[in-house]
Amino acid sequence: MNWKEYITVDQEICHGKACIKGTRIMVSVVLDNLAAGLTADEILQSYPSLTREAVQAAIAYAAELARERVVIMPA
């Protein structure tokens, strides 16, 4: 999965937040829905302009960010 085919960052769209190409749906919205327990099918019903591949791209994008960024957890 090449998430770069599905995700874009443009300062003129959603204040430069990562979005699904061709939409104003932020990647964080897709990930928030998945984290809340929604299935990909439920997300696709709520956002008809999304594709299953775009949902997978959001997950792949988050995985890459998690590999690159260190988050300090409070003790």
C-alpha positions in Angstrom: 0.0 0.0 0.0 1.4 3.3 -1.1 -0.5 5.8 1.1 1.0 8.7 -0.8 -1.4 7.9 -3.7 -4.4 8.6 -1.4 -3.2 11.2 1.1 -2.3 14.9 0.6 -1.2 17.9 2.6 -2.1 21.3 1.2 -2.0 24.5 3.3 -5.1 25.7 1.4 -7.2 22.6 2.5 -8.1 21.9 6.1 -5.3 24.2 7.4 -2.6 21.9 6.0 -3.8 18.7 7.8 -3.4 15.4 6.1 -6.5 14.7 4.0 -7.7 12.0 1.7 -7.0 13.2 -1.9 -9.9 14.8 -3.6 -11.8 15.4 -0.4 -11.7 17.5 2.7 -11.9 14.4 4.9 -8.9 14.5 7.3 -6.9 11.4 7.9 -7.5 12.0 11.6 -11.2 11.7 11.1 -10.9 8.3 9.6 -8.5 7.1 12.3 -10.7 8.5 15.1 -13.6 6.5 13.6 -11.6 3.4 13.5 -10.4 4.0 17.1 -14.0 4.4 18.2 -14.7 0.9 16.9 -16.4 1.7 13.6 -15.7 -0.8 10.8 -14.4 0.3 7.4 -17.8 -0.4 6.0 -19.5 1.9 8.5 -17.0 4.7 7.7 -17.6 4.2 4.0 -21.3 4.6 4.6 -20.8 7.8 6.6 -18.3 9.2 4.0 -19.4 8.0 0.5 -16.6 9.8 -1.2 -14.1 7.6 0.6 -12.9 4.2 -0.8 -11.7 1.2 1.1 -8.2 1.9 -0.2 -8.3 5.4 1.2 -9.2 3.9 4.7 -6.3 1.5 4.4 -4.0 4.4 3.3 -5.0 6.3 6.5 -3.9 3.3 8.5 -0.7 3.0 6.6 0.0 6.7 7.0 -0.5 6.4 10.8 1.7 3.4 11.0 4.5 5.3 9.2 4.1 8.3 11.6 4.3 5.9 14.6 7.6 4.5 13.3 9.0 8.0 12.9 7.9 9.8 16.0 8.7 9.1 19.6 5.9 9.9 22.0 7.0 10.3 25.7 4.5 8.6 28.0 4.0 10.1 31.5 5.0 7.7 34.3 
